[in-house]
């Protein structure tokens, strides 16, 4: 669920489809083309690792990202690695997810997801919503919660909620760590 939220916040124009059974992936790809498919390779008793080799042959241009996990059997992990598709740990941070998905979308052969359009629409890849970015910019400018609330015309409690979300989404432990990460990633500019 967190993955879908992160994708919707980063690319609001992106149409998302969810298939509850990963074993249905081949059938779905026969009916419809996607800019990117994200497959959960950690689903128990899934035939997905074996299907990936077949998908590579049948749909060589399909962008596909596989979520992997440490608790998978060794054989399944080896099959996923041999498929040639990029692997992303299931417990990846939102920042890692956005970077990986952004790169794959920029390579997609569907014109709506060219690299230039993706960069124009979303700026640097970020797991943050536009409002969270506003709050982050004000945090970087050393504004206290009350000043941020006054500038954005929201309550102090709303600002506190945004700051908590910023820490959680980025994995930062402190506001200093959040600011450093934001500046390194290019989410904010210092004037």
Helices and strands as residue ranges (DSSP letters): H 2-10, G 22-24, H 25-31, E 37-40, H 48-58, E 64-68, H 74-82, E 86-89, H 94-107, G 111-113, H 115-122, H 130-140, H 145-152, H 156-170, H 175-185
